[in-house]
Amino acid sequence: MRAIVVQKFGGPEVLQLDSDYPKPTLADNKVLLRVRCIGVNPVETYIRAGTYARLPQLPYIPGNDGAGTVEAVGSGVTAFKPGDRVFWTRPDNSGSYAEYCTSNESSIWSLPDSLTFEQGAALGVPYFTAYRALFAKCKAKPGDRVLIHGASGAVGLAAVQLAAARGVHVYGTAGTTEGMKLVQNSGAIEVFNHRSPDYVQQVQASNPGGFNGIVEMLANVNLAQDLEWLAPTGIACVVGCRGSIEINPRLMMGKESSVVGCALNSANEADWKEMGAAITAGIAKGHLKPIVSKVFPLADAASAHKEVIESTGAMGKVVLAVD
């Protein structure tokens, strides 16, 4: 099969296409998946670069998300059959950047005909991360005011859609006019341009009482300001960070606010079951509609990684397509 194989950690150029890589074998309790589209996530660029806390053994095939069809099932699998349209996250070590991969059935969900394979590939890490950040970490509930930073990106848009569907009053930030419109059309009450000179004043004026929750995609830039914007007992959830930042803990003391981290790999099986049930229900009701910004061919995975990290105006999910 064709697969992107990383032989050494480094820049995007280490993502090399192997046209004759061994097809993964199917165990009794596994599902063999025919990959049609793959979601590209920032974490995969950190792993590829060798800067992530947990690194795979070399060589490896990258990829956490995907969508396609069930090719075959092991004897212990009961939830799926060959031909089923599905999406997944947490595949086995074979990874999703390939024509085939394997996974446990607990990490696979049905993909309705209403969504394309490109959209299916945009569901995994973004929507599960957004759900965990909003409801497990920020404890968001109907009527709460929640600010989503970087709301025009894949996780941000997922968070806006999930929060709006739950009756949360959603606010967002983005860096372009097009991105702002996309966030508002996804359910945000108000969207702020974080490049505007009076951006901080705009946010403050819009919510003088503060936010019950803030989902933070770039903590090394925004966290100090977030602490000022939190309402009493409010929670800032850190989803993304690319460096250190100095904060004043006194801003948390009087309000008894808090900062928490969010990492999907810390979720247990009960968490995954809850998230999957909520997300598939949202898809069925039409509340959740993944937005794909760009699609690259599998062989051009390096360009997809550059797009994910270097883009200055995120507009949804970057996806790889397998011919």
Secondary structure as UniProt FT lines:
FT   STRAND          3..6
FT   HELIX           12..14
FT   STRAND          16..18
FT   TURN            19..20
FT   TURN            28..29
FT   STRAND          30..39
FT   HELIX           42..49
FT   STRAND          65..73
FT   TURN            75..76
FT   TURN            82..83
FT   STRAND          85..89
FT   TURN            93..94
FT   STRAND          100..104
FT   HELIX           105..107
FT   STRAND          108..110
FT   TURN            113..114
FT   HELIX           117..121
FT   TURN            122..123
FT   HELIX           124..131
FT   HELIX           132..137
FT   TURN            142..143
FT   STRAND          145..148
FT   TURN            149..152
FT   HELIX           154..165
FT   TURN            166..167
FT   STRAND          169..174
FT   HELIX           177..185
FT   TURN            186..187
FT   STRAND          190..193
FT   TURN            194..195
FT   TURN            197..198
FT   HELIX           199..206
FT   TURN            208..209
FT   STRAND          211..216
FT   HELIX           219..229
FT   STRAND          230..238
FT   HELIX           250..253
FT   TURN            254..256
FT   STRAND          258..261
FT   HELIX           264..266
FT   HELIX           269..284
FT   TURN            285..286
FT   STRAND          292..297
FT   HELIX           298..300
FT   HELIX           301..310
FT   STRAND          316..321
//
